[in-house]
Amino acid sequence: MQGYLFGEEGEKPSVATEAVSAAEGLAALSATSRECRKCRLAASRRNFVFGEGNPSADLFVIGEAPGAEEDATGRPFVGRSGQLLDKILLAVNFERKDVFIGNIIKCRPPENRNPLNDEIDCCMPWLLEQLSIIRPKIILLLGKVAANTILDNRLSMGAMRGKLIRWKEFDCFVTYHPAALLRNPGWKRGCWQDVQLMRTHYDKLLSAGTPHDRNT
Ligand code: SF4
């Protein structure tokens, strides 16, 4: 999968060249993928939600699927959940523009039901393409559906939170989905601990020169 995701080892591009090529690559992928009609969700969507943020982000935040406000606007994590996600990220010194934010599923499931397995199978290649272009070092998985899907397990949140989990080339952390935090404010403390752990790991990679070493 390394080859599929990142290509062969070779001469590394300059920072500017890589940033431009990542932006161009994402723009091209967005243009192609928004025409997608590979699953039944294409019929009911108002807007395709590609995701947004820094094309060269070292942190990729992944949720489950667009909700009503995301479907209405075509943007990920807007509305109350999005505002809370912004606060969560800011609490550990990330602004939205620093990271890339997206979902496993790009079109809204009706009534916000969980995505079905065949919908996930259809949509995952778009996310894998995004990862191959952005090449983050760290992935923050929001909620059980996103975490179980990416990590290919059926574990509980309790079994996945509070630790670094390696998936492919990425260091992953799991925390609660902001919508779940709005319903269960008592979980916010646990979320804070999760993102602090993630930030500490990010800083450790940064101090070792790892997060941006692909750009040097
Ligand atoms: S959910 Fe994904 S696979 Fe289904 S139509 Fe939308 S973009 Fe295509």
Boltz pocket constraint, residues with backbone or C-beta under 6 A from the ligand:
constraints:
  - pocket:
      binder: B
      contacts: [[A, 33], [A, 36], [A, 37], [A, 38], [A, 39], [A, 40], [A, 41], [A, 42], [A, 104], [A, 105], [A, 106], [A, 107], [A, 119], [A, 122], [A, 123], [A, 126]]
      max_distance: 6.0
